[in-house]
Amino acid sequence: MIEHIAETGSTNADLAKRLQSAALVREGDWLVADRQMAGRGRQGREWFDGSGNFMGSTVVHPAPADPPISSLALAAGLALFEVCQPLCPDNASLILKWPNDLLLNDAKLSGVLLEGSAGAVIVGIGVNLAKAPDLPDRATAAFSDYGPAPDRDHFAESLRSQFSIELERWRTYGLEPLLRRWMVVGHPVGTALSVHDSSADVQTGTFDGLADDGSLLLRLADGSTRAIHAGDVLLD
């Protein structure tokens, strides 16, 4: 089921309130807003609320046998890639930036924010279908830059279906096939990266693949490799 609302502060915050009040929030259900007045990205950034874009959230209820919860970020990124790839023009490049940002011709098209609440994981996703924000620190893109904007409601249904498929694959087959698929559609080994963490520290190096748990392997200038579990990654 997809529940549509005209305006809210944040679909992630709305689902968190429902979970904390012990309301039933089922896996596979989505809350999608026409506008978000207090949407957030990673590291507390404000998320653009452009009308016509996709802004929605869903919930995952972890089970004891599930893979590491952090790897849900990679599964969400793959779901986004599978839905967005057919919408790209032939002359456009679409890649995943670790862990789950989609880049269209090297500009940010979408983002994913995972948050824990009442034992569940809320997966919030924003995609620039009709409009892209002007950001001071990175290029952005929307599908409307290359042609007519995709229909938001049709996009929502496609993402709902694909995310359910990826969640089932994640639970059934584990991380190994997920990591292999991510490496095919993500930035290649050797890509120059800078990683900014919440303390404003910056680490630079090159992409050296993914660890078994899905963390990013950063090869430093001295030849050593460091596993990055969280942080804001920029392609240099």
Phi, psi and omega in degrees: 000140174243120177262124181258136173230148185288318185205142177204172174289304182202130178294327175298314181295324179297315180292325177299318179298319180295317179297318183290339177267008179068020174289152179285118174237109189272145168300142180095342176271147181232148170246120185237131183248144171289323178218144173239124182269345182220038178293151184226148172250195179295152180056031172077011180293147174288139180257133182301140185246030186306130178297138182095347176276166175268128175220109184204166182218152175220177186232142171241131177258103184298145175246156183304327184272001182293155170298172179307135184301324181302333182286350173301331178300320180291320179297319178296320178297319179294322176299315178299315181300315183297325180282322186277331184305314180294344181271352183278141174293159185299331184267012182252147178255130178238122178223158173269135171255131187305136356271337190206014175283138174263132177248125176254113187049048176069012177244146186290123179259328186205169177210159181228137177232120177258132179222142178270143177201125175052041178081358179250169175243124176266129180249109178257134184228135173234135181227131179280090177277312187252331184215149176239142179283158170270115181247143183286338189247002180196155176283147179232160181215157172228155177300330181293346175292341187242001182158192179301140179293138175299149177294127185298316184291322176294320177298317181300317180293320178296319180291319177304313181294314184291323178296321177298320178296313181294324179295319178294318177298317180302317182283326187277317189251351178080197190274332188303308179293328178296315180294322178296317180294320180298319181295333180288323186252358179268178178298140188286160173304137182098351178297132178287131184228153163234138183243122180252123179261180186293342179268006178077007173287147181236130174243136180240153179172206179232151180292128183239024177101192181244142174285170182300335180266003179094357177290157182278136175261118182252118177274122183272171184297332181276004178093350178281164181237135180240135177275128180253117182266335179203151179150167180263116185260130174241138176277125183269000000 
